[in-house]
């Protein structure tokens, strides 16, 4: 008697292992970004000392923003690499580069020791991190939705839930260190503690990523010989729509990172109040975002996106006006909580919508490039733009005007996206 040997079905990957493997790099990226923004005043005095504290802060935020200029290049290189050679290889490369940049910032002596070399090397470290982060979102989100297409709204929402968790951890460090350390100790070495903690995440993420596999969706797809040529030749409209969808989300995210500085410099509140408000925002982003991902599977993604976008547009000016007129811990908490809630609703749906816009063969490149252009232009420079707007207009309401403008841009993109979804 002969028997027929049936081919083995592909092993179903573990949802939780896949989530951790892809989201850990996103968490590390945003943790370092949030920590840099939160401790900007200490970094400014360590690496960019001047006689004017405002100038030092602008230089620190300038290096924060300039590092985002390289993100589109990282998106092009690493996104193309992910489409041509696999999501896993791109994810391994990006997390190695993140750890290198993080180690440089953690261990770099200050201006007093190295002179002009110190700010230049910090800029190099931020450029390395920016390049690696450029390919992270596209590769990791493509990896997630291609493994679990039937749960794409929920599983892709974890990309941004981890950003909330990173903000939560970073603000917890800021709040805790302000309570237990003197300003002198924070300036001397305390601000490096959260960066050192971020380095501990990297090796674990690297180990997990080495033990995940490409999805059957990606392996079965005929690879484009020139995905970038296809993307910029036939899919330019998709790139612009994806950028537009992202701009309000990334602008709100960086506004939340800017809150500690905004609280102390513009509202004249204590640093602990600013970190406490951001801590609340991190809790809301972490908890509400995946819940909204589940809701999107039931009620649809577009109703959630429209509802949060319209509420943000009509409420942002009154909210900022109230906080500026009544600066207090309570008013700042309400403002940050409201922004975080609306961002969670909108944010939860964006990754899966962006993934659906692009076909598999250009998905990593398309998502990486559109995401990082939005983050670079409307996010990375948001703290610097808001600082300059406040100085130019003489009003602390300027961040509210900025958010209203980018909300309109996202509304236009959302209208255009309906044609492709």
VOGU-3710 file (C-alpha; in Angstrom, 3 decimals, decimal comma):
1> xxxxxxxxxx> 0,000/0,000/0,000  1,319/3,407/-0,921  0,487/6,619/0,825  0,555/10,149/-0,471  2,568/12,587/1,549  0,705/15,842/1,978  2,754/19,035/2,074  2,895/20,594/5,492  0,827/23,733/5,914  2,789/26,820/6,879
11> xxxxxxxxxx> 3,063/27,167/10,627  0,859/29,937/11,955  3,088/32,494/13,698  2,412/33,482/17,282  0,438/36,723/17,445  2,214/37,899/20,591  5,705/36,972/19,408  5,105/38,738/16,093  3,741/41,788/17,881  6,716/42,005/20,211
21> xxxxxxxxxx> 9,275/41,419/17,471  7,904/44,219/15,306  6,843/46,724/17,954  10,004/46,612/20,086  11,955/48,640/17,534  9,125/51,150/17,311  9,092/51,363/21,117  12,864/51,924/21,274  12,702/54,592/18,571  9,963/56,573/20,286
31> xxxxxxxxxx> 11,387/56,132/23,761  14,644/57,783/22,686  12,748/60,530/20,851  10,539/61,278/23,857  13,449/61,217/26,306  15,438/63,636/24,133  12,473/66,024/23,968  11,704/65,730/27,693  15,302/66,361/28,788  16,025/68,950/26,087
41> xxxxxxxxxx> 16,914/71,674/28,589  19,579/69,440/30,226  20,922/68,249/26,878  21,103/71,892/25,767  23,251/72,855/28,763  25,456/69,761/28,386  26,177/69,929/24,661  25,046/73,399/23,485  26,034/75,866/26,239  25,507/79,568/25,465
51> xxxxxxxxxx> 24,974/82,684/27,538  21,289/82,721/26,515  19,289/79,666/27,720  16,701/80,194/24,956  19,402/79,933/22,302  20,750/76,752/23,900  17,267/75,260/23,871  16,743/76,229/20,233  20,063/74,568/19,329  19,044/71,380/21,166
61> xxxxxxxxxx> 15,660/71,300/19,441  17,387/72,175/16,171  19,557/69,057/16,426  16,398/67,147/17,372  14,739/68,391/14,179  17,744/68,128/11,859  18,064/64,437/12,671  14,625/63,994/11,119  15,869/65,318/7,794  17,683/62,042/7,217
71> xxxxxxxxxx> 14,604/59,938/7,969  13,262/60,120/4,398  16,658/58,863/3,173  16,470/56,008/5,671  12,927/55,332/4,472  14,050/55,137/0,843  17,064/52,903/1,525  15,576/50,598/4,174  12,094/50,551/2,625  13,563/49,502/-0,725
81> xxxxxxxxxx> 15,683/46,908/1,076  12,581/45,511/2,817  10,625/45,249/-0,440  13,509/43,625/-2,312  15,108/41,395/0,334  12,554/40,936/3,088  10,966/42,673/6,058  12,985/40,639/8,574  16,397/41,685/7,219  15,366/45,335/7,236
91> xxxxxxxxxx> 14,061/45,080/10,813  17,333/43,549/12,029  19,378/46,276/10,364  17,270/49,104/11,758  17,405/47,938/15,382  21,209/47,526/15,221  21,543/51,121/14,012  19,164/52,348/16,728  21,305/50,754/19,427  24,459/52,347/18,002
101> xxxxxxxxxx> 22,958/55,840/18,067  21,525/55,306/21,549  24,875/54,164/22,913  26,591/57,276/21,539  24,124/59,617/23,256  24,283/57,681/26,529  28,069/57,659/26,773  29,076/60,899/25,022  31,053/63,373/27,219  29,721/66,928/27,209
111> xxxxxxxxxx> 30,976/70,188/25,744  33,151/70,850/28,797  35,206/67,746/27,976  35,158/67,482/24,170  34,493/71,059/23,110  32,907/71,460/19,662  33,284/67,730/19,000  30,536/67,017/21,570  27,594/68,697/19,771  28,854/67,391/16,410
121> xxxxxxxxxx> 28,996/63,801/17,668  25,544/64,131/19,260  24,268/65,280/15,885  25,892/62,226/14,254  24,199/59,967/16,807  20,821/61,558/16,105  21,398/61,177/12,346  22,129/57,451/12,800  18,962/57,060/14,846  16,971/59,050/12,302
131> xxxxxxxxxx> 18,226/56,923/9,410  17,360/53,670/11,193  13,963/54,938/12,300  13,255/55,869/8,681  12,730/52,257/7,685  11,255/50,941/10,925  7,585/51,885/10,552  7,134/50,692/6,966  8,896/47,369/7,446  7,324/46,527/10,794
141> xxxxxxxxxx> 3,770/47,504/9,820  4,013/45,586/6,543  5,319/42,604/8,506  2,342/42,758/10,891  -0,485/43,165/8,380  0,955/40,528/6,035  1,054/37,963/8,838  -2,463/38,767/10,104  -4,439/40,453/7,290  -7,789/39,516/8,841
151> xxxxxxxxxx> -6,886/41,472/12,011  -4,997/44,310/10,357  -6,880/47,184/12,053  -6,261/45,778/15,522  -2,735/44,451/15,103  -1,473/47,532/13,257  -2,867/49,762/16,021  -0,189/48,332/18,311  2,403/50,189/16,267  1,110/53,405/17,763
161> xxxxxxxxxx> 0,114/51,921/21,110  3,809/51,207/21,632  4,503/54,870/20,941  2,150/55,661/23,806  3,900/53,126/26,016  7,254/54,671/25,122  5,967/58,141/25,964  4,620/56,721/29,221  7,974/55,209/30,175  9,893/58,325/29,164
171> xxxxxxxxxx> 7,611/60,668/31,111  7,730/58,318/34,117  11,513/58,617/34,047  11,255/62,390/33,790  8,709/62,695/36,593  10,576/60,269/38,856  14,039/61,737/38,312  12,759/65,258/39,014  11,437/64,016/42,351  14,558/62,230/43,563
181> xxxxxxxxxx> 17,455/64,139/41,994  18,682/67,693/42,252  18,912/69,876/39,169  22,701/69,764/39,404  22,776/65,945/39,454  20,322/65,754/36,567  22,539/68,069/34,556  25,719/66,206/35,491  24,570/62,644/34,777  20,921/61,989/35,678
191> xxxxxxxxxx> 19,481/62,748/32,236  21,561/59,851/30,828  19,739/57,243/32,953  16,684/56,830/30,666  18,935/56,624/27,598  20,891/53,839/29,299  17,606/52,070/30,058  16,660/52,284/26,371  19,850/50,427/25,488  18,634/47,448/27,513
201> xxxxxxxxxx> 15,600/47,052/25,240  17,672/46,688/22,080  19,399/43,310/22,620  16,115/41,662/23,595  14,420/43,005/20,483  17,343/41,903/18,341  17,139/38,357/19,724  13,379/38,099/19,104  13,654/39,485/15,568  16,238/36,875/14,647
211> xxxxxxxxxx> 13,679/34,149/15,392  10,689/35,356/13,356  9,976/34,452/9,732  8,680/36,220/6,651  4,957/35,983/5,964  3,595/33,726/3,254  1,996/36,813/1,673  5,391/38,416/1,112  7,155/35,200/0,033  4,496/34,390/-2,555
221> xxxxxxxxxx> 4,468/37,869/-4,084  6,385/38,502/-7,313  9,024/41,049/-6,339  9,277/44,315/-8,229  12,647/44,760/-9,911  12,488/48,480/-9,106  9,910/49,179/-6,356  10,958/52,821/-5,990  10,504/53,446/-9,717  7,014/51,951/-9,513
231> xxxxxxxxxx> 6,200/53,951/-6,394  7,261/57,329/-7,767  6,090/56,552/-11,274  2,580/55,110/-10,874  1,776/55,555/-7,187  2,671/59,186/-6,400  -0,932/59,999/-5,474  -0,909/57,231/-2,867  2,256/58,660/-1,295  0,740/62,144/-0,976
241> xxxxxxxxxx> -2,482/60,770/0,507  -0,553/58,699/3,052  1,524/61,740/4,029  -1,638/63,769/4,502  -3,232/61,098/6,676  -0,218/61,134/8,980  0,384/64,845/9,495  -2,138/65,570/12,269  -1,256/62,399/14,126  2,465/63,045/14,148
251> xxxxxxxxxx> 1,993/66,738/14,985  -0,091/65,873/18,065  2,461/63,256/19,088  5,328/65,720/19,076  3,198/68,316/20,825  2,809/65,822/23,674  6,588/65,414/23,789  6,898/69,220/23,825  4,546/69,629/26,820  7,218/69,618/29,584
261> xxxxxxxxxx> 9,106/72,428/27,855  5,859/74,270/27,014  4,715/74,005/30,641  7,901/75,519/32,057  8,800/78,091/29,372  5,359/79,359/28,283  2,985/78,574/31,157  5,597/78,994/33,932  4,566/75,772/35,657  6,959/73,362/37,334
271> xxxxxxxxxx> 8,733/70,681/35,348  7,014/67,952/37,353  3,603/69,262/36,234  4,637/68,960/32,590  5,962/65,438/33,028  2,853/64,476/35,016  0,609/65,657/32,168  2,660/63,741/29,622  2,476/60,680/31,852  -1,316/60,890/31,643
281> xxxxxxxxxx> -1,081/61,215/27,857  1,104/58,126/27,668  -1,396/56,083/29,695  -4,266/57,123/27,417  -2,314/56,422/24,215  -1,181/53,023/25,446  -4,593/51,830/26,654  -7,046/53,476/24,255  -5,216/52,918/20,937  -5,567/49,088/20,773
291> xxxxxxxxxx> -9,161/49,380/22,064  -9,896/51,696/19,146  -8,209/49,154/16,855  -10,760/46,593/18,032  -13,593/49,089/17,556  -12,418/49,772/14,001  -12,938/46,084/13,185  -16,601/46,482/14,159  -17,667/49,996/13,167  -15,151/50,707/10,410
301> xxxxxxxxxx> -12,039/52,848/10,298  -13,261/55,957/8,476  -16,050/56,884/10,958  -13,517/56,834/13,807  -11,024/58,907/11,837  -13,580/61,525/10,817  -15,044/61,828/14,297  -11,695/62,401/16,023  -10,434/64,750/13,309  -13,508/67,000/13,414
311> xxxxxxxxxx> -13,524/67,103/17,213  -9,870/68,092/17,205  -10,428/70,827/14,643  -13,281/72,524/16,527  -11,936/72,082/20,055  -8,212/72,773/19,854  -8,378/76,584/19,940  -10,806/76,782/22,911  -8,711/74,187/24,750  -5,430/76,090/24,330
321> xxxxxxxxxx> -7,127/79,404/25,117  -8,464/77,982/28,374  -5,053/76,618/29,407  -3,231/79,862/28,567  -5,847/81,902/30,450  -5,865/79,489/33,420  -2,412/77,882/33,636  -2,505/75,149/36,240  -1,723/71,485/36,667  -5,410/70,661/36,194
331> xxxxxxxxxx> -5,906/72,634/32,970  -2,711/71,203/31,465  -3,813/67,672/32,404  -7,187/68,220/30,717  -5,563/69,572/27,541  -3,059/66,715/27,274  -5,702/64,101/28,120  -8,038/65,462/25,435  -5,299/65,557/22,793  -4,175/62,040/23,685
341> xxxxxxxxxx> -7,738/60,685/23,535  -8,466/62,143/20,095  -5,056/61,068/18,859  -5,672/57,510/20,071  -8,929/57,271/18,128  -7,393/58,595/14,915  -3,966/57,007/15,376  -5,320/53,478/15,844  -6,632/53,307/12,291  -3,866/55,055/10,341
351> xxxxxxxxxx> -1,300/52,210/10,003  -3,750/49,701/8,519  -5,244/52,343/6,198  -1,768/53,251/4,952  -0,969/49,550/4,450  -4,136/49,094/2,384  -3,222/52,017/0,146  -0,080/50,289/-1,165  0,266/46,875/-2,862  2,597/44,305/-1,265
361> xxxxxxxxxx> 5,437/44,848/-3,734  5,827/48,550/-2,767  4,188/48,526/0,665  7,280/48,877/2,876  8,760/51,634/0,689  5,476/53,484/0,299  4,633/53,411/3,998  8,181/54,253/5,113  8,593/57,216/2,771  5,151/58,756/3,359
371> xxxxxxxxxx> 5,349/58,222/7,117  8,805/59,750/7,446  8,133/62,740/5,223  5,151/63,517/7,460  7,142/62,947/10,641  10,080/65,031/9,382  8,143/68,053/8,151  5,237/68,151/10,595  6,585/66,272/13,611  10,334/66,487/14,086
381> xxxxxxxxxx> 10,348/70,246/13,737  7,094/70,753/15,668  8,821/71,727/18,962  11,116/74,129/17,100  8,226/75,546/15,043  6,081/76,020/18,150  8,950/77,691/20,029  9,573/80,066/17,110  5,845/80,763/16,662  5,469/81,652/20,330
391> xxxxxxxxxx> 8,446/83,998/20,115  7,262/85,544/16,831  3,607/86,023/17,795  4,087/86,699/21,474  1,241/84,334/22,351  1,284/80,899/23,918  -1,713/79,989/21,721  0,591/79,414/18,721  0,756/75,588/19,121  -3,042/75,484/18,813
401> xxxxxxxxxx> -2,935/77,350/15,500  -0,351/74,889/14,224  -2,487/71,865/15,109  -5,586/73,367/13,462  -3,669/73,915/10,209  -2,374/70,350/10,007  -5,816/68,966/10,945  -7,191/70,584/7,792  -4,474/68,915/5,695  -5,344/65,492/7,130
411> xxxxxxxxxx> -9,036/66,108/6,435  -8,280/66,711/2,746  -6,199/63,521/2,570  -8,947/61,529/4,275  -11,428/62,682/1,638  -9,067/61,575/-1,146  -8,304/58,197/0,453  -11,892/56,937/0,052  -11,230/56,369/-3,648  -8,552/53,746/-2,908
421> x> -9,933/51,886/0,139
//
